[in-house]
Structure formats: C-alpha cells, structure tokens
Amino acid sequence: EVDFWIIPIIQGFVQIEELVVSYSESSSDDDKSSPETPPQESTCVDDVHPTFLVALISRRSRHRAGMRYKRRGVDKNGNVANYVETEQLIHVHNHTLSFIQTRGSVPVFWSQVGYRYNPRPRLDKSENETVSCFRAHFEEQLKNYKKQVIINLVDQTGREKIIGDAYLKQVLLYNNANLTYVSFDFHEHW
C-alpha cells in the first residue's frame, strides 16, 4: 500500500540515446560490379531499421562509499571503497546486449593519510589478516558475474607498488580459475 510513496533511486548515472546508422554508397572502382555481374540489391537489415538504442548505467555501491584519499581498500565484510558497477546496454533488432564493468579500490587493507596531492599509501593489516576479506570480496563478485578479468591500474614501480604487490599476492593465494589478473601501468604508457 505504500508503493506509491517509494521512489527507486540510485547513486550514479543513467543516459539512454538512440543512435542512427547511415550507410553511404561506395564510389571506388574496386567496389563496382563488372558488366557481367548483375546489380545486387541491398539486403542489410540496417537499411530497414538503422537505429540502435544505447544505455549507460553506473551504480555506486552504498557500502564503503567515501571521499577519495579518505576511504580506501576493503572492509571486514569484503566491500571495497568507492565500488561502481557500469553497464552498457545496446538494443538492436529486438536483441539486447549487455557489457558490465566494475571498479573499486584494491581489496586489501590500505589507506592514505593526509590531504596533499597523492599521499603515500600504506598497508594497514598483514597478508594473513587480509585473506578472508579478499576472499569474501571475490566470492561475491564471482557469484554475481561468474568470471572476472581483474585489471590492476596502480603504479607498478612508484609509491603505489606496495599496494599492487599486495593485490597480486592475494590473487595468487586465492588461486581461482575464474579470475584473470592483468597488470596495466598507466604511468608506463602515458
């Protein structure tokens, strides 16, 4: 009886756009048919329905949300700081395709103290104290998404190295075939 008063909300972003695809006829000599070849009629379904509906939805978790540099790492329940799930939906010809990407803080116990730009990170708990919370985080991820590709974006050689090394160590200890770990250092490719 109270449904009228309940408004579903998310902390995040939603945008839905209709995209129209237009094709132009090619005028190069290679694409033209020879005199012996009969002209081909266009059979592309897009000529009939050249529209795609694209939606982008980002949902920020209510667990462990906080200000950058003040909320980092994982908590005792396996929730990571500033976790966001972004889903891209494409609807075309009565088919809907979905791609989901998640992001969040590195799931180990770590923090950054201070307000200056890029404070030095530090580990707050030992490797053994982190194992169960790391496991809880990825068990929830695998329950929701089945398989995951982890892309570690922390600086692999600078001040963030301690966090990246702790992350890799936890992935190796967890040793789950449904996780693929990739390290990508933006600083190396910038």
Buried (B, 14 or more C-beta within 10 A) or exposed (E): EEEEEEEEEEEEEEEEEEEEEEEEEEEEEEEEEEEEEEEEEEEEEBEEEBEBEBBEBBBBBEEBBEEEBEBBBBBEEBBBBBBBBBBBBBBBEEEEEEEEEBEBBBBBBBBBEEEEEEEEBEBEBEBEEBBEBBBBBBEEBBEEEEEBEBEBBBBBEEEBBBBBBBBBBBBEEBEEEEBEBEEEBEEEEE
